[in-house]
Amino acid sequence: MAEFATLARPYAEAVLGLAKASGDFTQWSDDLRLLTMIVKDSAIAVVIANPRIEKSVLTNLLLDICADKIGSEAQNLVKVLIDNNRLSIVPYIAQEYEMLKAQQQGYETVELTSAFPVTEPQEQELSATLQKRLGKTVNISVKTDESLMGGWLVRVGDQVIDASIKGRLQQLATELRR
């Protein structure tokens, strides 16, 4: 995974440069989100992984699927990625782009994973707490993972705050092994 992120970084930086030049960061977010959904589709993933499919056929297929939904620069990105056999890193490009965009615009993207659905007041309280701690506006995306058993797992960039029951049990098990 780290290898894919390393490959994706230059593409994400180039996309950020294009977004800065046009002043439209949201369009690139939308385009990359759509391309990620397409690339992750199981039927398309099989086609992408098939070495017998010619690059021109793959390019035509993907552009037929999304040409009217993404901008011309995003279409060019698709062509470059196909030419360099890098189409599978689109999700990593999207993720890296969102982090770079957050830095550029002065906010922090926070990934909150909870064992149970998070209520609006809980999300607002966490947002206010993190804004004070980080000194930046935060953009929270919430996921649910029942394996946490309870509590939250908060990711902010490279930082992870594990306030989950699963994390505490793992920590306890580690201490008992000593």
Residue frames as qw, qx, qy, qz and C-alpha x, y, z in Angstrom:
[[0.000, 0.886, 0.464, 0.000, 0.00, 0.00, 0.00],
 [0.297, -0.786, 0.112, 0.531, 2.83, 2.42, 0.82],
 [0.421, -0.082, 0.610, 0.666, 4.29, 1.64, -2.59],
 [0.188, 0.651, 0.641, 0.360, 1.04, 2.65, -4.32],
 [0.177, -0.927, -0.234, 0.232, 0.89, 5.84, -2.26],
 [0.411, -0.532, 0.352, 0.651, 4.44, 6.66, -3.34],
 [0.326, 0.219, 0.684, 0.615, 3.51, 6.11, -6.99],
 [0.035, 0.786, 0.599, 0.148, 0.36, 8.20, -6.59],
 [0.319, -0.707, -0.176, 0.606, 1.99, 11.24, -4.97],
 [0.220, -0.219, 0.378, 0.872, 3.46, 12.83, -8.15],
 [0.030, -0.446, -0.722, -0.529, 0.15, 12.43, -9.96],
 [0.272, -0.775, -0.545, 0.168, -1.74, 13.94, -7.02],
 [0.316, -0.559, 0.010, 0.766, 0.69, 16.86, -6.89],
 [0.127, 0.058, 0.564, 0.814, 0.20, 17.45, -10.62],
 [0.154, -0.626, -0.710, -0.283, -3.57, 17.35, -10.20],
 [0.317, -0.740, -0.355, 0.475, -3.31, 19.81, -7.32],
 [0.258, -0.305, 0.267, 0.877, -1.31, 22.13, -9.58],
 [0.020, -0.321, -0.677, -0.662, -4.03, 21.93, -12.22],
 [0.273, -0.721, -0.637, 0.038, -6.70, 22.57, -9.59],
 [0.319, -0.599, -0.131, 0.723, -4.80, 25.62, -8.33],
 [0.166, -0.069, 0.457, 0.871, -4.44, 26.96, -11.87],
 [0.183, -0.440, -0.673, -0.566, -8.15, 26.59, -12.58],
 [0.234, -0.237, 0.376, -0.865, -9.26, 27.50, -9.05],
 [0.798, -0.127, -0.170, -0.564, -11.63, 24.51, -9.05],
 [0.077, -0.361, 0.893, -0.259, -10.58, 22.03, -6.37],
 [0.652, 0.098, 0.539, -0.523, -14.07, 20.54, -6.07],
 [0.773, 0.472, -0.211, -0.369, -14.27, 19.44, -9.71],
 [0.392, 0.477, -0.783, 0.079, -11.07, 17.44, -9.33],
 [0.336, -0.167, 0.793, -0.481, -12.38, 15.86, -6.11],
 [0.762, 0.287, 0.274, -0.512, -15.54, 14.83, -7.95],
 [0.672, 0.548, -0.446, -0.221, -13.62, 13.56, -11.00],
 [0.182, 0.423, -0.861, 0.217, -11.21, 11.50, -8.88],
 [0.514, -0.036, 0.671, -0.534, -14.06, 10.12, -6.77],
 [0.815, 0.389, 0.038, -0.427, -15.89, 8.98, -9.92],
 [0.553, 0.550, -0.625, -0.044, -12.73, 7.47, -11.42],
 [0.146, -0.334, 0.851, -0.377, -12.09, 5.64, -8.14],
 [0.709, 0.133, 0.475, -0.504, -15.59, 4.14, -8.22],
 [0.778, 0.509, -0.226, -0.291, -15.09, 3.03, -11.82],
 [0.353, 0.545, -0.751, 0.122, -11.66, 1.51, -11.20],
 [0.276, -0.224, 0.817, -0.455, -12.91, -0.32, -8.09],
 [0.816, 0.172, 0.043, -0.551, -15.89, -1.81, -9.93],
 [0.696, -0.234, 0.676, 0.057, -15.31, -5.56, -10.07],
 [0.767, 0.524, 0.360, 0.091, -16.13, -5.89, -13.79],
 [0.330, 0.918, -0.193, 0.109, -13.83, -3.01, -14.75],
 [0.427, -0.703, 0.568, 0.002, -11.07, -4.25, -12.41],
 [0.827, 0.050, 0.543, 0.134, -11.00, -7.54, -14.32],
 [0.620, 0.745, 0.151, 0.193, -10.60, -5.67, -17.60],
 [0.020, -0.937, 0.335, -0.097, -7.88, -3.41, -16.19],
 [0.588, -0.526, 0.614, 0.025, -5.94, -6.39, -14.82],
 [0.873, 0.300, 0.374, 0.086, -6.12, -8.32, -18.11],
 [0.315, -0.556, 0.432, 0.636, -2.80, -7.85, -19.93],
 [0.407, 0.259, 0.748, 0.456, -4.40, -8.93, -23.23],
 [0.167, 0.888, 0.422, -0.076, -6.59, -5.84, -23.37],
 [0.512, 0.369, 0.102, 0.769, -4.88, -3.21, -25.51],
 [0.211, -0.341, -0.310, 0.862, -4.32, 0.22, -24.00],
 [0.172, -0.037, -0.333, -0.927, -6.35, 1.89, -26.73],
 [0.462, -0.389, -0.724, -0.331, -9.33, -0.39, -26.05],
 [0.437, -0.463, -0.599, 0.486, -9.07, 0.25, -22.31],
 [0.102, -0.185, -0.048, 0.976, -8.81, 3.99, -22.89],
 [0.310, -0.192, -0.503, -0.784, -11.87, 4.00, -25.15],
 [0.487, -0.435, -0.757, -0.028, -13.83, 1.89, -22.67],
 [0.353, -0.442, -0.484, 0.668, -13.10, 4.13, -19.69],
 [0.008, 0.153, -0.091, -0.984, -13.68, 7.34, -21.60],
 [0.351, -0.306, -0.662, -0.587, -16.96, 5.96, -22.97],
 [0.452, -0.499, -0.708, 0.215, -18.04, 5.29, -19.39],
 [0.357, -0.684, -0.353, 0.530, -17.12, 8.66, -17.94],
 [0.389, 0.198, 0.254, 0.863, -16.26, 11.18, -20.68],
 [0.148, -0.657, -0.354, -0.649, -19.44, 13.21, -20.20],
 [0.626, -0.722, -0.292, -0.018, -19.01, 13.20, -16.40],
 [0.640, -0.519, 0.055, 0.563, -15.38, 14.31, -16.02],
 [0.146, 0.909, -0.133, -0.367, -13.41, 17.24, -17.36],
 [0.749, 0.620, -0.226, 0.063, -10.97, 17.13, -20.27],
 [0.047, 0.699, -0.653, 0.289, -7.96, 17.33, -17.93],
 [0.671, -0.249, 0.624, -0.312, -9.26, 14.32, -15.99],
 [0.907, 0.393, 0.100, -0.113, -9.69, 12.49, -19.29],
 [0.468, 0.725, -0.471, 0.182, -6.05, 13.27, -20.07],
 [0.359, -0.539, 0.686, -0.331, -5.08, 11.91, -16.65],
 [0.893, 0.062, 0.382, -0.231, -6.88, 8.66, -17.50],
 [0.782, 0.601, -0.159, 0.040, -4.92, 8.42, -20.76],
 [0.146, 0.727, -0.605, 0.290, -1.59, 9.07, -19.02],
 [0.592, -0.367, 0.631, -0.342, -2.34, 6.50, -16.31],
 [0.931, 0.248, 0.229, -0.135, -3.27, 3.87, -18.89],
 [0.611, 0.709, -0.327, 0.132, -0.17, 4.61, -20.97],
 [0.069, 0.616, -0.680, 0.392, 2.00, 4.16, -17.87],
 [0.638, -0.163, -0.752, -0.023, 0.13, 1.09, -16.57],
 [0.131, 0.042, -0.589, 0.796, -0.90, 3.01, -13.45],
 [0.439, -0.392, -0.377, -0.715, -4.68, 3.02, -13.68],
 [0.668, -0.394, -0.628, 0.065, -4.98, 0.87, -10.56],
 [0.407, -0.172, -0.427, 0.789, -3.53, 3.66, -8.38],
 [0.134, -0.554, -0.314, -0.760, -6.44, 6.05, -9.01],
 [0.591, -0.705, -0.383, -0.088, -7.85, 5.48, -5.48],
 [0.665, -0.380, -0.145, 0.627, -4.46, 6.38, -4.00],
 [0.251, 0.278, 0.194, 0.907, -4.21, 9.46, -6.21],
 [0.335, -0.684, -0.391, -0.517, -7.65, 10.55, -4.99],
 [0.689, -0.624, -0.303, 0.211, -6.68, 10.00, -1.36],
 [0.580, -0.162, -0.003, 0.798, -3.36, 11.84, -1.73],
 [0.085, 0.474, 0.310, 0.819, -5.05, 14.69, -3.62],
 [0.457, -0.756, -0.380, -0.275, -7.58, 15.17, -0.82],
 [0.679, -0.527, -0.175, 0.480, -4.76, 15.40, 1.74],
 [0.431, 0.051, 0.167, 0.885, -2.84, 17.91, -0.39],
 [0.113, -0.622, -0.413, -0.655, -6.03, 19.91, -1.00],
 [0.568, -0.738, -0.361, 0.053, -6.70, 20.01, 2.73],
 [0.600, -0.349, -0.035, 0.719, -3.21, 21.38, 3.37],
 [0.247, 0.290, 0.332, 0.863, -3.62, 23.93, 0.59],
 [0.279, -0.632, -0.386, -0.612, -6.97, 25.14, 1.88],
 [0.043, -0.422, 0.518, -0.743, -5.98, 25.11, 5.55],
 [0.785, -0.289, 0.156, -0.525, -8.15, 22.36, 6.91],
 [0.117, -0.344, 0.928, -0.078, -7.49, 18.87, 8.17],
 [0.734, -0.033, -0.484, -0.476, -9.28, 15.75, 6.96],
 [0.343, -0.307, 0.766, -0.449, -10.32, 13.54, 9.85],
 [0.604, -0.031, -0.716, -0.348, -11.43, 9.94, 9.45],
 [0.456, -0.283, 0.570, -0.622, -13.65, 8.84, 12.31],
 [0.542, -0.030, -0.807, -0.232, -14.41, 5.15, 12.66],
 [0.457, -0.277, 0.465, -0.706, -17.03, 4.22, 15.22],
 [0.084, 0.052, 0.993, -0.063, -18.53, 0.96, 16.40],
 [0.184, 0.634, 0.721, -0.210, -21.98, 2.55, 16.25],
 [0.258, 0.714, 0.361, 0.542, -23.58, 5.27, 14.12],
 [0.321, -0.173, -0.261, 0.894, -22.42, 8.74, 15.19],
 [0.060, 0.833, 0.537, -0.119, -25.06, 11.34, 15.98],
 [0.314, 0.778, 0.109, 0.533, -24.84, 14.89, 14.68],
 [0.379, -0.897, 0.130, -0.188, -24.19, 16.37, 18.17],
 [0.841, -0.368, 0.268, 0.292, -21.36, 13.85, 18.75],
 [0.686, 0.396, 0.242, 0.561, -19.78, 14.73, 15.42],
 [0.063, 0.894, 0.047, 0.441, -20.06, 18.46, 16.15],
 [0.613, -0.769, 0.178, -0.006, -18.50, 18.02, 19.60],
 [0.838, -0.120, 0.300, 0.440, -15.60, 16.02, 18.16],
 [0.493, 0.656, 0.206, 0.533, -15.19, 18.58, 15.39],
 [0.185, -0.938, 0.054, -0.287, -14.98, 21.45, 17.90],
 [0.755, -0.579, 0.262, 0.161, -12.48, 19.54, 20.07],
 [0.793, 0.122, 0.319, 0.505, -10.26, 18.68, 17.11],
 [0.300, 0.830, 0.132, 0.451, -10.41, 22.25, 15.76],
 [0.396, -0.893, 0.184, -0.109, -9.12, 23.52, 19.12],
 [0.816, -0.371, 0.360, 0.260, -6.41, 20.85, 19.29],
 [0.709, 0.247, 0.396, 0.528, -5.22, 21.20, 15.68],
 [0.090, -0.600, 0.021, 0.795, -5.83, 24.92, 15.23],
 [0.101, 0.110, -0.649, -0.746, -7.45, 24.22, 11.86],
 [0.728, 0.124, 0.040, -0.673, -10.90, 23.64, 10.45],
 [0.300, -0.162, 0.939, 0.048, -11.65, 19.92, 10.23],
 [0.665, 0.177, -0.367, -0.625, -13.55, 17.93, 7.64],
 [0.450, -0.218, 0.822, -0.273, -14.82, 14.71, 9.23],
 [0.652, 0.113, -0.584, -0.471, -15.71, 11.57, 7.32],
 [0.583, -0.288, 0.596, -0.471, -17.47, 8.94, 9.40],
 [0.587, 0.148, -0.754, -0.256, -17.36, 5.16, 8.96],
 [0.769, -0.382, 0.278, -0.432, -18.86, 2.40, 11.04],
 [0.525, 0.327, -0.783, 0.058, -16.87, -0.70, 12.04],
 [0.796, -0.472, -0.082, -0.369, -18.61, -3.03, 14.48],
 [0.852, 0.049, -0.402, 0.333, -15.35, -4.91, 15.16],
 [0.145, 0.509, -0.381, 0.758, -14.27, -1.96, 17.36],
 [0.414, -0.386, -0.796, 0.215, -16.93, -3.13, 19.87],
 [0.236, -0.898, -0.343, 0.141, -17.28, 0.41, 21.21],
 [0.384, -0.661, 0.144, 0.628, -15.51, 3.76, 21.19],
 [0.503, 0.853, -0.003, -0.141, -13.82, 5.55, 18.31],
 [0.715, -0.105, 0.312, 0.617, -10.77, 5.39, 16.11],
 [0.203, 0.950, 0.076, -0.224, -9.72, 8.84, 14.88],
 [0.717, 0.052, 0.287, 0.633, -7.16, 9.35, 12.09],
 [0.119, 0.972, 0.020, -0.201, -5.76, 12.80, 11.42],
 [0.341, 0.787, -0.514, -0.040, -3.00, 12.62, 8.84],
 [0.539, 0.307, -0.760, 0.193, -0.33, 10.37, 10.36],
 [0.202, -0.239, 0.668, -0.675, -1.83, 10.51, 13.85],
 [0.564, -0.283, -0.708, -0.318, -4.15, 7.82, 15.14],
 [0.317, -0.293, 0.536, -0.726, -6.15, 8.21, 18.33],
 [0.504, -0.131, -0.829, -0.204, -7.47, 4.80, 19.33],
 [0.339, -0.176, 0.506, -0.773, -10.25, 5.20, 21.88],
 [0.755, -0.022, -0.437, -0.489, -11.92, 1.91, 20.96],
 [0.817, -0.385, 0.347, -0.252, -12.64, -1.08, 23.18],
 [0.947, 0.281, -0.030, 0.153, -10.85, -3.31, 20.67],
 [0.412, 0.693, -0.354, 0.474, -7.74, -1.11, 20.91],
 [0.405, -0.642, 0.448, -0.472, -7.84, -1.11, 24.70],
 [0.957, -0.145, 0.215, -0.131, -8.21, -4.91, 24.78],
 [0.820, 0.453, -0.169, 0.306, -5.24, -5.29, 22.44],
 [0.099, 0.729, -0.424, 0.528, -3.20, -2.95, 24.64],
 [0.697, -0.480, 0.376, -0.377, -4.18, -4.93, 27.74],
 [0.993, 0.103, 0.054, 0.036, -3.24, -8.21, 26.04],
 [0.580, 0.619, -0.312, 0.427, 0.16, -6.77, 25.14],
 [0.210, -0.682, 0.461, -0.528, 0.76, -5.66, 28.73],
 [0.874, -0.294, 0.275, -0.273, -0.25, -9.06, 30.09],
 [0.923, 0.321, -0.134, 0.165, 2.28, -10.80, 27.82],
 [0.218, 0.771, -0.436, 0.410, 5.14, -8.86, 29.44]]
